[in-house]
Amino acid sequence: MKRILFVCLGNICRSSSAEEVMRTFVKRAGAEREIEVDSAGILSYHRGELPDSRMRMHAARRGYKLTHRSRPVCTDDFYHFDLIVGMDDRNIQDLKELAPDVESEKKICRMTDFCRVKMVDYVPDPYYGGAQGFENVLDILEDACAGLLESLTTSSAPDN
């Protein structure tokens, strides 16, 4: 079982969407028993809230139902998850500061490192922007999640 945690600042736009996009791709691939996904935020400001209503609306147009309740990253996440995926450099830096040890820090990576088509360095926060920002985030996440799933399912090394 591979466990993946997606992380952004508040866990109400990017990471919650990445979680649902990846969950959908994992289901389509029939890999629910091999891959577990979750999401969290650097901040606890939105704890318990559903994703942003605009993000839910744009995601629903593509067939994704965002139901995750926001939660902050905790120390246990670094031990439970195999991969901790940040949406931008600030998230990556914050995660490295939160990591309890060097081994945990090695689990941290950038979402856009898995993009196959989009040439972007980070997933931009759409919170203060307009509709196009939410659509752009979903475009990037679909590309990156497809690449991430491919990297997980074509890995030839067995887990021990």
PASEBA-1860 file (N, C-alpha, C; in nm, 3 decimals):
! residues 160
1> MKRILFVC> 0.084/-0.119/0.000/0.000/0.000/0.000/0.088/0.124/0.000 ~ 0.065/0.213/-0.096/0.132/0.343/-0.101/0.034/0.447/-0.046 ~ 0.082/0.527/0.046/-0.002/0.630/0.108/0.052/0.768/0.068 ~ -0.038/0.851/0.012/0.001/0.982/-0.040/-0.080/1.091/0.028 ~ -0.010/1.194/0.076/-0.074/1.310/0.137/-0.046/1.432/0.051 ~ -0.151/1.501/0.008/-0.140/1.623/-0.069/-0.154/1.741/0.026 ~ -0.068/1.842/0.011/-0.066/1.954/0.106/-0.061/2.088/0.034 ~ -0.146/2.181/0.081/-0.138/2.321/0.039/-0.153/2.407/0.164
9> LGNICRSS> -0.175/2.534/0.149/-0.177/2.622/0.264/-0.295/2.596/0.358 ~ -0.417/2.601/0.305/-0.535/2.589/0.391/-0.616/2.462/0.375 ~ -0.583/2.380/0.275/-0.653/2.254/0.249/-0.798/2.274/0.209 ~ -0.824/2.385/0.135/-0.961/2.407/0.087/-0.970/2.427/-0.064 ~ -0.856/2.428/-0.133/-0.859/2.442/-0.279/-0.772/2.336/-0.346 ~ -0.641/2.358/-0.343/-0.550/2.274/-0.421/-0.536/2.133/-0.369 ~ -0.502/2.117/-0.242/-0.474/1.981/-0.191/-0.600/1.896/-0.182 ~ -0.712/1.957/-0.144/-0.837/1.879/-0.139/-0.878/1.836/-0.279
17> SAEEVMRT> -0.851/1.921/-0.379/-0.881/1.884/-0.518/-0.786/1.776/-0.566 ~ -0.658/1.788/-0.532/-0.561/1.685/-0.571/-0.601/1.550/-0.513 ~ -0.647/1.551/-0.388/-0.691/1.427/-0.324/-0.803/1.361/-0.404 ~ -0.904/1.439/-0.442/-1.018/1.380/-0.514/-0.984/1.342/-0.658 ~ -0.904/1.423/-0.725/-0.861/1.388/-0.861/-0.783/1.256/-0.856 ~ -0.689/1.247/-0.763/-0.608/1.125/-0.753/-0.694/1.005/-0.714 ~ -0.787/1.025/-0.620/-0.876/0.915/-0.579/-0.956/0.865/-0.700 ~ -1.004/0.957/-0.782/-1.080/0.920/-0.901/-0.992/0.841/-0.998
25> FVKRAGAE> -0.871/0.887/-1.021/-0.779/0.817/-1.112/-0.743/0.679/-1.058 ~ -0.722/0.670/-0.927/-0.689/0.542/-0.863/-0.805/0.444/-0.880 ~ -0.927/0.491/-0.860/-1.046/0.405/-0.877/-1.057/0.357/-1.021 ~ -1.038/0.448/-1.116/-1.046/0.411/-1.259/-0.942/0.305/-1.294 ~ -0.827/0.311/-1.227/-0.719/0.215/-1.253/-0.737/0.086/-1.173 ~ -0.840/0.082/-1.087/-0.862/-0.036/-1.004/-0.753/-0.057/-0.901 ~ -0.695/0.052/-0.853/-0.581/0.042/-0.761/-0.614/0.088/-0.619 ~ -0.742/0.084/-0.581/-0.782/0.132/-0.448/-0.714/0.054/-0.335
33> REIEVDSA> -0.680/-0.070/-0.359/-0.614/-0.151/-0.255/-0.464/-0.126/-0.248 ~ -0.411/-0.059/-0.349/-0.267/-0.033/-0.354/-0.230/0.111/-0.317 ~ -0.326/0.205/-0.334/-0.294/0.347/-0.315/-0.402/0.412/-0.228 ~ -0.356/0.478/-0.121/-0.444/0.553/-0.031/-0.408/0.701/-0.044 ~ -0.510/0.788/-0.048/-0.484/0.932/-0.059/-0.558/1.010/0.049 ~ -0.499/1.123/0.085/-0.557/1.214/0.183/-0.500/1.353/0.153 ~ -0.548/1.454/0.223/-0.493/1.588/0.207/-0.497/1.661/0.339 ~ -0.414/1.766/0.348/-0.405/1.847/0.469/-0.350/1.984/0.432
41> GILSYHRG> -0.355/2.075/0.528/-0.305/2.211/0.506/-0.194/2.245/0.603 ~ -0.114/2.339/0.566/-0.010/2.389/0.655/-0.076/2.459/0.774 ~ -0.179/2.539/0.747/-0.249/2.613/0.852/-0.373/2.540/0.899 ~ -0.415/2.568/1.020/-0.536/2.506/1.074/-0.656/2.602/1.068 ~ -0.639/2.715/1.001/-0.741/2.819/0.996/-0.877/2.768/0.947 ~ -0.877/2.678/0.850/-1.003/2.628/0.791/-1.043/2.490/0.845 ~ -0.983/2.448/0.956/-1.009/2.314/1.012/-1.160/2.283/1.013 ~ -1.195/2.166/0.958/-1.332/2.120/0.958/-1.419/2.172/0.845
49> ELPDSRMR> -1.368/2.265/0.767/-1.447/2.323/0.658/-1.438/2.237/0.532 ~ -1.544/2.243/0.452/-1.543/2.182/0.320/-1.453/2.266/0.230 ~ -1.412/2.213/0.116/-1.335/2.294/0.021/-1.413/2.419/-0.021 ~ -1.341/2.519/-0.066/-1.397/2.644/-0.114/-1.511/2.614/-0.213 ~ -1.622/2.687/-0.200/-1.740/2.660/-0.284/-1.711/2.676/-0.433 ~ -1.623/2.771/-0.468/-1.587/2.789/-0.609/-1.508/2.669/-0.661 ~ -1.420/2.617/-0.577/-1.341/2.499/-0.616/-1.434/2.379/-0.632 ~ -1.529/2.363/-0.541/-1.625/2.252/-0.551/-1.706/2.262/-0.680
57> MHAARRGY> -1.746/2.383/-0.715/-1.826/2.403/-0.836/-1.746/2.367/-0.962 ~ -1.625/2.418/-0.971/-1.542/2.388/-1.089/-1.508/2.239/-1.095 ~ -1.479/2.179/-0.982/-1.448/2.036/-0.979/-1.570/1.953/-1.020 ~ -1.688/1.993/-0.973/-1.811/1.919/-1.006/-1.837/1.918/-1.156 ~ -1.801/2.026/-1.223/-1.818/2.031/-1.369/-1.736/1.924/-1.440 ~ -1.630/1.879/-1.374/-1.544/1.775/-1.431/-1.574/1.638/-1.371 ~ -1.675/1.631/-1.287/-1.715/1.502/-1.230/-1.651/1.467/-1.096 ~ -1.588/1.564/-1.032/-1.525/1.540/-0.901/-1.614/1.597/-0.791
65> KLTHRSRP> -1.636/1.521/-0.688/-1.715/1.568/-0.574/-1.619/1.587/-0.456 ~ -1.593/1.712/-0.420/-1.500/1.743/-0.313/-1.572/1.744/-0.179 ~ -1.544/1.646/-0.095/-1.612/1.633/0.033/-1.516/1.633/0.153 ~ -1.387/1.642/0.125/-1.287/1.641/0.232/-1.308/1.759/0.327 ~ -1.289/1.735/0.455/-1.294/1.842/0.555/-1.151/1.882/0.587 ~ -1.123/2.011/0.581/-0.988/2.063/0.602/-0.932/2.020/0.738 ~ -0.804/1.987/0.735/-0.730/1.955/0.857/-0.586/1.998/0.839 ~ -0.518/2.029/0.949/-0.377/2.065/0.938/-0.287/1.942/0.934
73> VCTDDFYH> -0.170/1.958/0.875/-0.067/1.854/0.878/-0.027/1.832/1.023 ~ -0.005/1.705/1.060/0.042/1.674/1.195/0.166/1.584/1.186 ~ 0.236/1.571/1.294/0.359/1.492/1.297/0.334/1.348/1.253 ~ 0.222/1.290/1.295/0.191/1.151/1.257/0.184/1.132/1.106 ~ 0.147/1.238/1.033/0.140/1.228/0.887/0.276/1.189/0.828 ~ 0.383/1.237/0.887/0.517/1.208/0.834/0.554/1.061/0.853 ~ 0.491/0.995/0.948/0.517/0.854/0.971/0.419/0.765/0.895 ~ 0.296/0.813/0.875/0.192/0.733/0.810/0.204/0.732/0.658
81> FDLIVGMD> 0.240/0.846/0.600/0.240/0.857/0.453/0.378/0.830/0.394 ~ 0.377/0.770/0.274/0.500/0.738/0.202/0.548/0.856/0.118 ~ 0.453/0.940/0.078/0.481/1.053/-0.009/0.398/1.171/0.041 ~ 0.464/1.286/0.059/0.395/1.407/0.103/0.419/1.511/-0.006 ~ 0.311/1.547/-0.074/0.320/1.625/-0.198/0.272/1.768/-0.176 ~ 0.365/1.863/-0.184/0.333/2.005/-0.169/0.298/2.069/-0.301 ~ 0.215/2.172/-0.295/0.168/2.238/-0.416/0.260/2.350/-0.466 ~ 0.339/2.410/-0.376/0.430/2.517/-0.419/0.553/2.519/-0.329
89> DRNIQDLK> 0.648/2.604/-0.362/0.774/2.609/-0.286/0.754/2.646/-0.140 ~ 0.660/2.734/-0.114/0.632/2.771/0.026/0.582/2.650/0.104 ~ 0.491/2.573/0.044/0.442/2.451/0.110/0.556/2.354/0.135 ~ 0.644/2.339/0.036/0.758/2.248/0.049/0.847/2.292/0.165 ~ 0.877/2.421/0.171/0.962/2.472/0.278/0.895/2.453/0.415 ~ 0.766/2.483/0.425/0.694/2.464/0.551/0.693/2.317/0.592 ~ 0.673/2.228/0.496/0.673/2.084/0.527/0.810/2.039/0.577 ~ 0.916/2.090/0.516/1.051/2.053/0.560/1.076/2.100/0.703
97> ELAPDVES> 1.022/2.216/0.737/1.036/2.266/0.874/0.955/2.184/0.973 ~ 0.844/2.128/0.929/0.758/2.045/1.015/0.808/1.901/1.027 ~ 0.886/1.857/0.931/0.932/1.717/0.929/1.008/1.684/1.058 ~ 0.973/1.574/1.123/1.036/1.540/1.251/1.177/1.484/1.238 ~ 1.215/1.438/1.119/1.349/1.381/1.101/1.388/1.381/0.954 ~ 1.511/1.343/0.926/1.563/1.344/0.790/1.487/1.247/0.700 ~ 1.453/1.131/0.751/1.378/1.032/0.671/1.243/1.088/0.629 ~ 1.177/1.158/0.719/1.048/1.218/0.687/1.063/1.326/0.581
105> EKKICRMT> 1.169/1.402/0.589/1.193/1.510/0.493/1.212/1.454/0.351 ~ 1.266/1.334/0.341/1.288/1.270/0.210/1.157/1.233/0.141 ~ 1.047/1.227/0.214/0.917/1.192/0.158/0.850/1.309/0.087 ~ 0.902/1.429/0.107/0.840/1.551/0.055/0.880/1.574/-0.091 ~ 0.780/1.603/-0.174/0.807/1.634/-0.315/0.707/1.737/-0.364 ~ 0.727/1.785/-0.483/0.644/1.890/-0.543/0.543/1.825/-0.640 ~ 0.421/1.870/-0.634/0.315/1.818/-0.720/0.351/1.826/-0.868 ~ 0.406/1.939/-0.909/0.432/1.959/-1.052/0.548/1.875/-1.104
113> DFCRVKMV> 0.623/1.810/-1.015/0.728/1.719/-1.061/0.670/1.600/-1.136 ~ 0.539/1.578/-1.120/0.474/1.464/-1.185/0.400/1.504/-1.313 ~ 0.401/1.632/-1.347/0.333/1.677/-1.469/0.398/1.613/-1.592 ~ 0.314/1.576/-1.687/0.363/1.516/-1.810/0.346/1.609/-1.929 ~ 0.248/1.699/-1.923/0.217/1.788/-2.034/0.239/1.934/-1.995 ~ 0.185/1.974/-1.882/0.196/2.113/-1.836/0.339/2.143/-1.794 ~ 0.389/2.257/-1.838/0.524/2.300/-1.801/0.511/2.410/-1.696 ~ 0.493/2.369/-1.570/0.476/2.465/-1.461/0.563/2.423/-1.343
121> DYVPDPYY> 0.601/2.521/-1.263/0.686/2.494/-1.147/0.607/2.472/-1.019 ~ 0.482/2.515/-1.017/0.401/2.503/-0.895/0.253/2.508/-0.932 ~ 0.169/2.468/-0.836/0.024/2.478/-0.852/-0.016/2.610/-0.786 ~ -0.060/2.709/-0.863/-0.093/2.840/-0.806/-0.219/2.835/-0.719 ~ -0.221/2.916/-0.615/-0.337/2.924/-0.527/-0.445/3.006/-0.596 ~ -0.563/2.947/-0.623/-0.667/3.020/-0.696/-0.759/3.103/-0.605 ~ -0.736/3.099/-0.476/-0.829/3.156/-0.378/-0.867/3.301/-0.405 ~ -0.771/3.386/-0.440/-0.800/3.528/-0.460/-0.820/3.565/-0.607
129> GGAQGFEN> -0.829/3.465/-0.692/-0.845/3.492/-0.835/-0.985/3.460/-0.884 ~ -0.997/3.456/-1.015/-1.126/3.430/-1.078/-1.141/3.285/-1.124 ~ -1.243/3.263/-1.202/-1.279/3.128/-1.248/-1.164/3.058/-1.321 ~ -1.090/3.132/-1.404/-0.982/3.071/-1.481/-0.876/3.011/-1.389 ~ -0.854/3.071/-1.274/-0.756/3.019/-1.179/-0.794/2.880/-1.129 ~ -0.921/2.859/-1.102/-0.967/2.728/-1.055/-0.955/2.624/-1.166 ~ -0.989/2.665/-1.288/-0.977/2.573/-1.402/-0.831/2.537/-1.427 ~ -0.742/2.635/-1.417/-0.600/2.610/-1.435/-0.548/2.511/-1.331
137> VLDILEDA> -0.588/2.529/-1.206/-0.547/2.437/-1.100/-0.593/2.295/-1.133 ~ -0.716/2.280/-1.176/-0.766/2.146/-1.210/-0.691/2.087/-1.329 ~ -0.658/2.169/-1.428/-0.579/2.121/-1.542/-0.444/2.067/-1.495 ~ -0.377/2.144/-1.410/-0.246/2.103/-1.359/-0.259/1.976/-1.275 ~ -0.359/1.972/-1.188/-0.375/1.856/-1.100/-0.407/1.729/-1.178 ~ -0.490/1.741/-1.281/-0.521/1.622/-1.362/-0.395/1.570/-1.430 ~ -0.315/1.659/-1.483/-0.190/1.619/-1.547/-0.095/1.555/-1.446 ~ -0.075/1.623/-1.333/0.019/1.573/-1.232/-0.028/1.443/-1.168
145> CAGLLESL> -0.157/1.431/-1.140/-0.208/1.307/-1.080/-0.194/1.189/-1.177 ~ -0.216/1.214/-1.305/-0.197/1.107/-1.404/-0.050/1.063/-1.404 ~ 0.040/1.160/-1.399/0.183/1.128/-1.396/0.223/1.057/-1.267 ~ 0.167/1.100/-1.155/0.196/1.036/-1.027/0.145/0.893/-1.026 ~ 0.024/0.873/-1.072/-0.032/0.737/-1.078/0.054/0.648/-1.168 ~ 0.094/0.701/-1.281/0.179/0.625/-1.372/0.311/0.587/-1.303 ~ 0.370/0.681/-1.231/0.497/0.651/-1.163/0.480/0.546/-1.053 ~ 0.364/0.544/-0.990/0.340/0.447/-0.884/0.307/0.308/-0.939
153> TTSSAPDN> 0.237/0.303/-1.051/0.194/0.174/-1.105/0.295/0.110/-1.197 ~ 0.392/0.189/-1.246/0.495/0.130/-1.333/0.625/0.106/-1.258 ~ 0.625/0.138/-1.130/0.745/0.114/-1.048/0.771/-0.036/-1.043 ~ 0.890/-0.076/-1.081/0.922/-0.218/-1.088/0.976/-0.273/-0.956 ~ 1.012/-0.186/-0.865/1.069/-0.233/-0.738/0.957/-0.270/-0.642 ~ 0.955/-0.393/-0.591/0.852/-0.432/-0.496/0.878/-0.369/-0.360 ~ 0.767/-0.342/-0.287/0.778/-0.287/-0.152/0.816/-0.398/-0.055 ~ 0.903/-0.370/0.037/0.942/-0.469/0.139/0.906/-0.419/0.274
END
